[in-house]
C-alpha cells in the first residue's frame, strides 16, 4: 500500500516560517547596517547613510519578540562599530542609537526589573564609550546630552508601558474574580430557591404522614404521594441546573441531556396548590394585563414568591397567606402577606432567603422590602422595572388579537 504524505498543520508551518525569517533577519542585520557606513562618500557623507543604518534594525523585529535581550546586544555591537567603520567621522553616525533606545524601551516595558536594569546599564556604558572614543570638541557635550536625554526618555516611556500592562493585568484579574463571585452567588440563589421550598414541603408532609399513618392511612398515603411528587420535581430542577452548569459549549452530550425551560409566573397556580397541600392556603390575585415577560424578570418574580411561601410555611405558623401580582405599564409588583407570627431572626445576616430575594431585585434595578407588620404577620414586596415593549412584540400582539377575533 502506498504511503500517504500528510501535510503538517498550518499553524506549525507558519511558526517554522516565522522562525526562519527571524534568524535570517538577525544574520543579515549586521551587514545591512554596516554597508551604508562603509560605502558612504567622504566628500558628501550626508545623513542618508546613517538613517539607512538605523532602519536596518527593522530586520530584528522577529528577534525582538523572541529574544529582546539578544537583539539589544546585537544592536549595541553594530552601532558601536558604525563610527570606526564609517569613512566620515561625525555626529551624524550616532543617529542609529535611536534604534537602540527604542529597543531598550521595549525591554524595560516587557521584561523583569532585573533584566531592565542590566539592559539600561549595558546601553549607557556602550553609548558613553562610543561617544567618548569618537567625538571631540564641542560635539562631545551636545551629543552626550542628547544621548542621555534620549536614554532617560526611553526608560520613562518603558516604565509607563510596564505600569499600564500591570494595571491591565490586574483589571482583567479583578473582572474575572467579580464574574466568578457573581456566578457563585447566582448558583447559590438558584439552588437555595429550588431546594428550600421543596425540602420544607417534604418535611411538613413527612410529619403529617408519621402522625396519621396508624389512624388515617388515606391521609398518610396522600402525604407520601405529595412527598414523592415534590421529590421528583426537585430532582428534575436540580438536574436542569446541573446540566446548565456543565454546558460549556455545544456538544452531543449536552444536546442529549434534558434541559427544560426555567419556571416563571405561569406556574404560580401549581406552586400555590403545592403550598396548600402543605397546610397553608394561598389566595392568588392578579391585577393588570398579563403579558409575556423577559426570562430574567419572569424567573426572579417566581423565585421571590417561592421563597416567600417557603418562609410562610416554615416560620409563620399562619393558615393562609395572600399573594398579589400586578402588571403595570413600566413595572411588575409582587407582594406576599401573611398574618402569622412572623419570622424570628429577620435581621440582616440571618438566613439566605431574604438575602437572595434582595440580590435578585437589586440585579434587576428594582425595589425590595421585607419585614413584620404592625398588627402581626409578615410582608414581602418587590417592584421590578419592565422594559419598553418592542415594535415586533406589538406587531405579534396585534396579529394574535386578529387571530382571536
Secondary structure, DSSP 8 states (H G I E B T S, - for coil): ---------HHHHHHHHHHHHHHHHHHHHHHHHHHHHHH--SSS-TTHHHHHHHHGGGGGHHHHHH-HHHHHHHHHHHHHHHHHHSSS-SGGGGTTHHHHHHHHHHHHHHS-HHHHHHHHHHHHHHHHHHHHHH--THHHHHHHHHHHHHHHHHHHHHHHHHHHHHHHHHHHHHHHHHHHHHHHHHHHHHHHHHHHHHHHHHHHHHHHHHHHTTT-HHHHHHHHHHHHHHHHHHHHHHHHHHHHHH-SS--HHHHHS-------GGGHHHHHHHHHHTT-EEEEEEEE------HHHHHHHHHHHHHHHHHIIIII--SEEEEEEEE-SSEEEEEEEE-S---S--STTS-SHHHHHHHHHHHTT-EEEEEE-TTSSEEEEEEEE-----HHHHHHHHHHHHHH-
